Amino acid sequence: MNTLLGQRIREQRKEKGWTIEQFAERVELSANYVGDLERGVKIPKLETFIRIVEVLDVSADVLIRDSVASASHVADDELCKKLSPYWQNTLRYITFPPFRGIRTHSDPSSAMGNAAAHSRRFF
């Protein structure tokens, strides 16, 4: 369970003044699932995490800071253990201090073109 991630999601949702139901509708999830996320019962898939970050309009590190001890230990985090090695490396890359605060683009394929398809070879 990752209650710290869930607490951060709840804090950001409440800062926006949204109920669980309003937030769930915006991220296209059930209110029950959002409640489970906020209590740390569930851990979101990467795609879901990205939608949450985009809807809350925060950088990923706002939600995962302190839940990941350091960039070199990111694979030990509960959320990251469920990711493939490719996504673990990607998360290491985006949580590396010089890149913190970079926001996701709502359509990664349009921002990166074919580079996204070939990015595996770089990690």
C-alpha positions in Angstrom: 0.0 0.0 0.0 1.1 3.5 -0.7 -0.8 5.8 1.6 1.6 8.7 1.0 0.7 8.8 -2.7 -3.0 8.5 -1.9 -2.7 11.3 0.7 -1.1 13.6 -1.9 -3.8 12.8 -4.5 -6.4 13.7 -1.9 -4.6 16.9 -0.9 -4.4 18.0 -4.5 -8.0 17.1 -5.2 -9.2 19.0 -2.2 -7.1 22.0 -3.1 -9.1 22.1 -6.4 -12.3 21.9 -4.3 -13.5 18.7 -6.0 -15.4 15.9 -4.4 -14.2 12.3 -5.0 -17.1 12.0 -7.5 -16.1 15.1 -9.4 -12.5 14.1 -9.6 -13.3 10.5 -10.6 -15.4 11.8 -13.5 -12.5 14.0 -14.7 -10.0 11.2 -14.6 -12.5 8.7 -15.9 -12.4 6.4 -12.9 -15.0 5.1 -10.5 -15.5 7.0 -7.3 -14.8 3.8 -5.4 -11.5 3.3 -7.2 -10.4 6.9 -6.4 -11.3 6.3 -2.8 -9.2 3.2 -2.8 -6.3 5.2 -4.3 -6.6 7.9 -1.7 -6.6 5.3 1.1 -3.6 3.5 -0.3 -5.6 0.3 -1.0 -4.9 0.5 -4.7 -1.9 1.6 -6.7 -2.7 3.2 -10.1 -1.3 1.9 -13.4 1.1 4.3 -15.0 -1.5 5.4 -17.6 -3.9 6.2 -14.7 -1.2 8.0 -12.8 -0.4 10.2 -15.8 -4.1 11.0 -16.2 -4.3 12.0 -12.5 -1.2 14.2 -12.9 -2.7 15.9 -15.9 -6.1 16.5 -14.4 -4.6 17.8 -11.1 -2.3 19.9 -13.2 0.8 19.1 -11.1 4.1 17.6 -11.9 4.5 13.9 -11.0 7.1 14.6 -8.3 4.4 16.5 -6.3 2.6 13.2 -5.8 5.6 10.9 -5.5 8.1 13.0 -3.6 9.3 11.4 -0.4 7.5 8.1 -1.4 10.6 7.5 -3.5 13.7 7.9 -1.4 16.0 8.8 -4.3 16.2 8.3 -8.0 18.6 5.4 -7.6 16.0 3.6 -5.4 12.9 4.3 -7.4 12.5 0.7 -8.3 12.0 -0.2 -4.6 8.9 2.0 -4.3 5.7 0.1 -4.2 4.2 1.8 -7.2 7.3 1.1 -9.2 7.6 -2.6 -8.3 4.5 -3.2 -10.5 6.1 -1.5 -13.5 8.0 -3.2 -16.2 11.8 -2.6 -16.3 11.3 -0.1 -19.2 8.8 2.0 -17.1 11.0 1.8 -14.0 13.9 3.2 -16.0 11.6 5.9 -17.5 10.5 6.9 -13.9 14.1 7.0 -12.8 14.8 9.3 -15.7 12.0 11.7 -14.9 12.6 11.7 -11.2 16.3 12.5 -11.7 16.8 15.9 -9.9 17.5 18.0 -13.1 14.3 16.8 -14.7 11.9 17.2 -11.7 9.0 19.5 -12.3 8.7 18.6 -16.0 5.0 18.2 -16.8 3.6 15.6 -19.0 2.2 16.5 -22.4 -1.4 15.5 -22.9 -0.6 13.7 -26.2 2.9 12.3 -26.0 2.8 11.0 -29.5 2.3 14.4 -31.0 5.1 15.9 -28.8 7.7 13.2 -29.6 6.6 11.8 -32.9 8.3 8.5 -33.6 10.9 9.0 -30.9 8.5 7.5 -28.4 8.4 4.3 -30.3 12.2 4.1 -30.3 12.8 5.3 -26.7 13.3 1.8 -25.3 16.8 1.6 -26.9 18.0 4.5 -24.8 17.2 2.9 -21.4 
